[in-house]
Amino acid sequence: MSGFDQIFEDWESQGIKRVRFELPDLHGTSRAKVVPLKAARSFALKGLNMYGGAAVLDTRSDVVPGSLYNEEVGYGDQLLFPDPATAAIVPWAPDTARLICDARWYDDQTLEATPRAVYRRVLEKAAGMGFEPMTGCEFEFYLLDGETHERLFEGYHIFNVVRNEWVPTINRIVDLMPGVGIDIITSNCEYAGSQWEINFTPGRGMDGPDKAFTFKNGVKQIGHQDGYLATFMTKPWAGHAGNGCHIHMSLVDKDTGQNVMADESHPQGLSEVGLRFVAGLIIHANAIDALLAPTINCRRRRRTHTFSPTNISWGLEDRSALLRVKAAGPDATRVETRSPSALMNPYLASAAILAAGLDGIENGLKPPAPSRKGIPAEEDESLEKLPATLAEALDHFEASAATTEFFGQEFKDAFLAVRRYELGRYAVEENEDPNSQRTDKISAWETNEYLELY
């Protein structure tokens, strides 16, 4: 009996009636087809057809010229092949299971620009070096009235016991997520009114971004069922806190599972591998920034004294730095990258962080001096700033030979085409230069484009 045979037999015995075949798209959202259980077994083995350009549609679902999977292939279909390791019953959807899929053309060639393929490429590089990443994502999000899109309450009362559980939806998220393999660690209201952070355990290898993908889409679905809009849009309002996603990553020995980044005798708590990992992220910070903060709106979040990094920096327990070292002992020491926006694609952001860190290890790079105790990194005017605009970040991404090596030309071309097309629409519809560094206003275009999608 094959793995899929056992999966479908178990689902049938548990009363499952339908299966979602889910494809993570360029934005980290789920493009899916729902298949009756009795038809799903055949599709799991032979592939399920879907429009081939689904993964590279832009944020308005426009078909983007030059994005490789549209006119270039006659707008043909791809086939979705599910990963059996992702098989799960969806606790918030009655009688429904899901499978996360990879995409191949009918000639069996992988669509290399799909996010799981991009991350797998870097995973294979890590495995060849003897490592596997352990990745955890800390998402912030707003829960809004489903009709008016207004906040449910105002004020700044982070960790307030009443607001932590302001609506039953929050506890429903906490209670349901373990049923799909996401074990919750903490839940609390965040800095802004109607903003929450719910954290879950990290995952090893592909399981890390798979968990993040499932969590984000699950939060949005649960919120919708309860009459709310859950949004991970980076900066919905200029006068309120942005939604970030701190990505924690460590490396473990792929054979023993031992954390290879810790050295308790070092002032920063990092081993030589850990220090080189940090150096790679510092060197490539500008080149990978577009994958960590991929929209115009993401740059609205970057301001000093908001725990959102503005320069290329690192330090032990420094919340203002781009990279915050968490020296949590031999098993849990890790590097926390603090620049990603909550709307980032977890496969692409994780691939970027892992690839940059591995490059630092492979080339024996050494990091610059860390921030000093009592002097936050954001106060150091000598440090290079992160890209101020998406256009600038995309230019860095395109110009870097390393990003071609990390992610492949196919992905690079598709990503640049989609993001620059989005910039072009913004410039036309808002009559504004996309290179503007404005942070005091959120345009109606941004709200319409990002609030519901993300």
N, C-alpha and C positions, 0 to 999 in steps of 0.2 A: 504493500500500500504506500503510495507517494505521500509526501508531506501535505499536499493540498487535499488529497482524498481524506486524510484524517481530520484536517481543519473543517472541511465542509460536512463531514459526517457528524462532528461534534456540534457544529452550528445547527444542523437539522434537528438534532436531538434536543437542542435548547430553544427551539421554536423560532429561529431566525428565518425571516421571510425575504430579506433583500440585502444586497451587498453594495457598498460604495467602492468604486475603483477611483482612487484619488491621485491626481497628478499635481505636485507642487509647482506653481508657475513662478515667473520671474519675480513676482512681488511677495511670494511666500503664502499666497492664498491658494485654496484648493479648487482646482478644476476637476469636476467629478462626473461620472455617470453612475446611475443606480441600476442595478441588475437584479432581477428575481433570483433567489437562491438556486433554483433548479437549472438556470442558465449560466450561473456564475462559474461553475466548475470548469466548463469547456473554455470559457474566456480566459480563465486563470492560466490554463495550459497553452492555449493557442494565441492569446493576445486579444485585447479588446480595442476595436478601432475607435479613433477620436481624431478630429481635425488636427492636423499636424502643427499648426501655428498657435495652438492654445497656450503653450507655455510662454510665448513671446508677445502676446497682446500687451498693449500699454495699459495705463491705469484707467482709461476710459473704455478699454477693450477694443480700441482701434487696431486694425491690421496695419502694421508699421512697415513701410517700404524698406527693403534692405536688411530685414531682420532674419533672413536666411531660410525661414521655414514657411514662406508664403508664396509669392509669385515665383520664387526661385525653384520651387518644387511643384509648381502647378496647383498650389493650394491642396495638396494631397493629404491623405490620412497617415497617421502614425498608429502604432500598436502599443497598448499599455500592458506591461507584464508586471504583475504584482510581486512584491517581496514578501514571501511567507512569514518572515520574521516580524512583519508589521500587522499580522492578522489580529484583530481585536473586535470584540462586541462594543458598540457605541452606547454607553449607559444613558445618554440623554436623547436617544432616537429609538423609538419602540421597534423591536423586532429587526434591528439593523446591525450589520457588521461592516467593517471597513478593511481595505487593503491599500497601502501606499504603493504606488507603481513607478516603475522606470519605463522609459519610452525608447522604442526602436522603430526604424523604418521597416517596410515589408522585405527589404533585402537584408535585414538583421543588423543594420548599422545603428549604433547608438546616436541619439540626438544629443550631441556633446554640450549643447548650450542649456540643457535642462538642469535645474539646480542640484538634483541628486547626483547627476553625472559629474558635475563640477566638483562637488564635495568628495565623491568617490575617487576622483583623480588624485586629490591631495591625500586622502586616506591611504591610497596605495603607495604614495611617496613616503608617508610616515612609516608604514609597515616595512618598506624596504630599508628603512633606517633603524628598525627595531622598536618603533614606538606605536602607541595608539593613544588618541586624545580622549580625555574625560572632559565633557563640556556641560556646563549648566548655564541657563539663561534666567535672568531676573527681570521680568516684564512689569512695566507700569501701564495702566490703562484707565480710561474714564468710562463710567457707566452713566448713560444719558437717557432722558425720557425718549421713548421710541418715536413719538410723533413730533414733539417740539424740538428735540435734540438739545434741550436745556439740561444743566447740571441738576442733580437731585438735592444738593445742599451746597451752601457756600462756606467760606471761612477756611482757616488754616489750622487744622487740628490733627496732625499726623499722630497715629497710634491711639486716637481717642476711642475708648471702649464702646461707646454707643455707635459711633460712625463706622467702626470696624465691621459691624454687622447691620448696617443701616437698612438693607433690604435682604429678604431671604435668598435672593439670587446668589449672593456671595457665598453663603454656606452651601448652597446647591452645587456651585462650582467645586468647592473644597471637598464635598462628600462624593461627587460623581467622578472626579478625575482619576482616583485610584482604580476604578473599574476599567479604564483604558490604559493602565500601566503607568500612570503619572502620580507618584506619591508626593503629596503636598508636605512642605516643610513648615511654612509660615503664611499667614494671611493678615493683612492690615490695611487700613485706609492710609493714603499717602499724603503728601504735603498739601495738595490742592483739594478744594471741595469736590466730592464725587469722583475722586481718583483713588485707585487701589493698587496694591502690589501683592501678588500671590506667587510664592516661590515653591519650586519642586526639585526633587533630587536630580543630579546630573546623569548623563548617559555616556556610555563608552562607545566609541566608533560612530557609526551611522545613527545609533540610538539617541545621541545627544540632540541633533537638529530634528530628528523625527519626533521626539517628545515636544520640542518647542513648536513645531508646525501643528501638532495635534492640539496642544494647549491653546494656542492663539485662535485657531478656528473653532475649537470647542467653546471657549469663552464667548465668542461672538454668537454662536448658535444657541447656547443656553440663555444668554441675555435676550436674544430675539424671541425665544419662546416665552419669556416672562414680560415681554412688552418694552424692553430696553434696547438701546443701541450701545454695544460695547465697542469702543474705538481705541486703537493703538496708534492713531495719528500722532505724529511727534508733538506738534504745537497747535492745538485747536484754537487757543485764545492767547493773545499777546500778554495779557495781564495775569496769566495763570501758569502753573508749572507745566513743563513739557513731559512727555512720556519717553523715558529712556529704557534701554535694556542692557544691563551690565552682563557681559559674557565672561564667565569664569572658565579657564582652560588650564589643565595640567596634562602632562604626558606620563604615561605609564609604560613600563616594559611590556611589550605585547605578549611575551611568554609567561612572565611571572605575575604581571599586574601590579608591580611595585612602582610607586611614584618616583620618578627620576629627577624631579625638579627641586627637591628639598635638601637643604644643608643647614642644620640648626646652628652650626658654628659660624656661618657667614653673617655679617651685619644685616644683610637684607633677607636672610633666610633661604637663599637660593643656591643651588648647586651650580657647577659650571654649565651644565645643560640648561638650567633655568636662566642663567645670566645671558647666554647666547640667544635663547628664545626671546628674551626681552630686547636684545640688541637688534634682532631681525625685525621685530615690530616697530622699533624706533626708526630704523633705516627705511622701511617701506610704508611708514604711516601715511604719507601723502598719496602714495600709489594705490593703496587699498581703501582709502577713505570713502570713495563713492559706493563701495559695497556695504559699508557700515552705516552710512547716512545717505540713502539713495534718492531723496526727493528734494525739491526746492524748500519745502517746509521744514526739513530736518535742520537746516542752518539757523532757523529762528530760535532753536533751543540753546545754542552755544553762547552762553554769557557767563562771565565770572561770578563767583559767589552763589552759584546755583548747583554746584556739584556736577556741572557738565563741563568737560575739559575743553580748553580753547587752544592749548599748545601741545607740542610733542614732548612728553615728559613721563617720568616714572618715579615711583618711590614707595617705600614700605608704609602701608596703611594711609596713603595720601589720597583723600577723596577728590582732590582737585586735579589730580594728575590724569593723563591719558591712560597710564597703566598703573594700577594699584596692586602691589604685591601683598598677597594674603599668606603670611608665613604661619600656617596653621598646623605645623608638625609634619612628621615624615610621611603621613598618609594623605594629607589634605592641602599641602602647600600648592598654590596656584597663582596665575596671573589673571587679574580682572581688567578687561578692556572696557573703559567707561564711555567711550564715544558713540557706540551704536545706538540708534534710535529704536524705539519699540516697534516701529513699522518695518524694520529691516527684515530681509529674508534670512531665516536662521541657517539655511544650507550655505548661502553665499557668504554671509558674515563669518560663519565658522570656518569655511574654506579659506577666506582671506587671512584670518588670524593664524590658523594653523600653518598655511603656506609660508607666511612671513616669518613665523617663529622657526620653522624647520630650516629656512634659508639661513637664518642666523646661526643655527647649530652647525649646518653643513659647511659653512664658510668660516667658522671660528670667530664670529664677530664679537666685539666687546661693547657693552652699552656705555653711554656717557655717564657722568656722575648723577646719582639719584637726587631727588629733592632732599633738603635738609630738615631735620626735626624742628618744628616751630615756624618754618617758612614754607607755606604751601607752594606747590609748583606753579599755580596760576599767577602768583605774585612775581615770578621771575621773568622780567621783560627781555632777557637775553635769549630766551628759548624761541625756536621757530614756531609760528602759528600754524594751526591746522587750516586746510582750505576754507575760505570764507564763503564760497558759493559752490553750488553743484557743478556749474560750468567749469570752474577751476579744478574741482576734484576729478571730473571726467577727463580733463586735459592731462592731469598727472597720471591717471589710470592708463590712458592711451599711450602716453610717451614712455611708459615704463616697459623695458624689455622683460623685467621680472614677471609682470602680470601675464604676459604671453606665455612664459614658461610655466607659471603657476596654474593657469586656468585654461590655456589653449586658445588659439586664434578664433575658433568658431564661437565660443562663448563671448570672447572679447568683442567681436564684431556685432553680435546680436545685442549684447548689453548696451553698447554705445549707441547703436541705432535707435533702440527703444527709448533710452533716457534722453537723448538729444531731440528726438521727435517730441517728447513731452515738454522739454524746454521750449521748443519752437511753438507749440500750442499755447503755452503760458504767455510767451512774448506777444503773440498775436491777440489773444483774448483779453489780456490785462493791459496791453499796450505799455509794457514795462520791460526794461532790460533785465534778462534773467541773471545778469551779473550783479544786480543790486544787492547790497548787503543789509537792506532794511530788516529790522527786527521788531519794530514798534507796531506793526500792523499785520494781520493775517488776512489775505485777500479772500474774497468770496470764491474765486477760482480754486484756491487751495482747499477750502472747506468742502466744496462740491466734489472735488477730485478725490480727496483722501479720507474724509471723515467716515463714510460708510464702508468703503472698500477695505480700509485697514482697520 
